[in-house]
Amino acid sequence: MKKFIKDYIELRKAGNEFYKKHWFGCIIYTMLCFVIIFSQPIYSIIKDKISEHKNKNIDTSEEEP
């Protein structure tokens, strides 16, 4: 178990070095993943709002003589 803990600590040190060197790229990567994951639901909401607004305008323009 002691060897496992020592190996794990060494592994974490290597991981921390990677993040220290590439911190900006990790932030950009995280933001890109966030945008890709959440773009579809946001796009659907915006599309629905636009279609509702268009339908509302079409309905009001038909009522006027």
HELIX and SHEET records of a PDB file:
HELIX    1   1 LYS A    2  LYS A   21  1                                  20    
HELIX    2   2 TRP A   23  GLU A   63  1                                  41    
END                                                                             
